[in-house]
Every structure is written in C-alpha cells, then in structure tokens.
Amino acid sequence: MIIRSGSAPSSRVTDKLDDVNRGPTIKDFINEIRSLPPEQKMAQIGIERQVLGIPENSTFDGRSFFSDNAFAILDPSKTPKDWLDFINVSPIASVIPKMPDETLFFMFYAQPHDIVQEIAAQELIKRGWKYSSKTMMWSIQKREGFFSFDIKNWSIKEIPTSQSNP
C-alpha cells in the first residue's frame, strides 16, 4: 500500500492490488465465454454435444444462455393479408344483447373471474335474471311462473310455485 504524506491512503491503488491478487471473477469468465464461437461455448460451460445427443458434425445451432441472444428468433410466418383484415366485425357491446340466454349462461359459467363473466352477468341482469349467491343459481320471474337455469342439465326449468322465493 502506498501512503502519501499528509493524505489518506489511495483506495484506487489498493483496489488495483486486490484485483491482481484475487484472480479471475465470474464476470471475467462470462466475458471470455461470450467471445467464443457457439460450439466452443457449450464445451466451455461443461455440456458435451454428444451428451445431449447432438452429433459433432451437426449443423445444430447450440445457443447457450451465455450468448448475446440466448433464444433463436423464428422467422414470422407468411400470412395472407386477407387473413389479417377483419371487415365488418361488430363491437362486443352490439353482439351481446342479441345472444340467447343459454349462450350467456355458458359465458358466465365457462369464464370464471374474467371480464366475459361480468359482461354476461350484466346482460342477464338487464333481461330480468337474478343470481342467488346462496344457491348459486340464476332465476327469473315471468307471467308464466318462476324459472331457473339448471346447470346440471344445461336448460331453463320451471320452478313449482311452492318452492319459489322471489
């Protein structure tokens, strides 16, 4: 360590000496591996191509996680332009009111914890259906009587008046 008179020891000088004494670090190792060609990188980190079942003379691009781009980038597939254009697609707000009740029940039960479930529930409520959190069933009162949606049979069943609780 070098000490100048009247000043504190220079930390830069001691850091340089520590670097020389310490030897290579993991950063040095990674930088060395990055500078190698791909086939040598795999051998350098301890993976033999034969162990992975890759022949030595194979054209397989053995990318490793130490490379600059660890994952191969696939070329985008050629898709006809007509497939990407959606002509006259109605907004969801205009489609939902036209759907039958059974479709809305499917949306409600098949998409739990999703915005689709909420949209279906809102439309069912607009149509007069009520959801009972106690029985976990949808029911509606019409002139003809009380009806509920039976999830087991996937149909709307009439509830006898003695069992109905509006």
N, C-alpha and C positions, 0 to 999 in steps of 0.2 A: 504494500500500500504506500502511495506517495502522499506525503503531507507537506504542504507549503506553510511557511512560517506566517503566523497571524491569520490563517484561514482554516475552515473546516475541511475534512478530507473530501476529496472529489468523488462523488458517487459514480460518475461516469467511468472513472478509471477502475474502481473496484468491480463494477458490473462487467467490464470487458474482461478482467482477470477471471471472474467467476464463470463467464461463458466459455473461456478456453479450458478451464478445469472441469466443467460439467460434462462436456461431450455432446453428442447429437441429441436432439429432442424429438418428440413425436412430430412437431411441425416440420423439422428437417426431413424426417422420414417420409411424411406425406408429400412434401415438395419434391423429393427425389423420385417417389413413385409416380407422381403426376408427369414428370418429364420423360418417363419410359414409354416405349411403344406398347399398345394394348396387350399383345401376347406375353410380354415380359412383366407387365403389371400383375397379372394373375399369379405367375410363378413367384413374384416378389412378395406377395402377401400370403403365400402359403397354399394356394389352390392349384393343384396339378390338373391340367386339362383332361388327362386320362381318368382321373378320379371322378370327374363329372361326366365321363362317358363321351368326351369330345375328342375325336382323333387329332393327332398332331398336325396333319396336313389339311385340316378342315378350314373352310373359309368363314367359320363362325366368328362373329364379332364379339369377343369376350369382354364386354364392358364391365367395369367394376365400380364400386361406389367411390373409389378414389379418382375416377376420371372427371374431366371437366363437365361432361354431360353423361350422367350415370345411366340414363334411360334412353333407349332408342326412340327416335321420333318417327312415327309412322307417316307415310305419305297420305294426305287426305284422299279418300276415295272419290272417284269421278261420279258425280250425281247429276243427272239431267236437271237443267234449270227449271223445267216444268214441275219437278217434284218439290222444289223449294217454294214455289209461289202458291199461296193459299188464296183462292179467289172466292169472294162472297162467303167468308166464314163469319157466321153470326156471333156477336158477343154473347158471353155466357148469361148475362142478365136477360137477354131476349129468348134464350133457349129454355132455361129452367121453368118458366111458367107454362110452357107447352108440354112438359113431360108428365106422364101419368104418375099417379101416386105410388104405384109399385116400384117404379124406377127411382123415385125419391127415397123410398124406404131402403132400396138397395144401396143408394149412395150414402144414406145415413148409417146403415149397419156395416157396410164394407169399408168405410174410410174413417175409422175412429181417430179422434184427435187431429183432424185435418180440416182445412177450410171448406172442403167439399161437404163434410158432415154438417158444418154450420150453415152453409148455403141451403142444403136440403132441408134442414130443420126449420129455417126461416120460411121457406116456401110452404112446407106442411102446415106451419102455424098460420100463415096467411090464408090457407084453404080451410081452416077451422079445426085442424087436428090438434090434440093436446097430448103432451108427453107426460106420463106419470113416472117420476123418479122412483117411486115406491115399487111399482110393478114392472118398471122399465118397458112399458108398452105405450103405443100410440092409440088414441081413441078419438072418436068423433060422434057428435050427436046430430042426427038428421031427422027429417019428418018421419021417416020410416022406422026410426029407432036408434039404438046405440050400436056403434060398430067399433071394432078394434082390429089392429093389424096383428095377425098371428105369425110370429117369426118362425115357428117350427114348421108350419105348412105353407108359409110364404103367401098368405092370402088374407083378404079382409073378411072377417067373420062378424056376424051379428051377435051381439051380447043380449041374452034374455033380460027383460026389464027388471027382474027381481035381483040380478047380480050387478046392475049398472050403478055406478056412483059418478054423477057428472062432475 
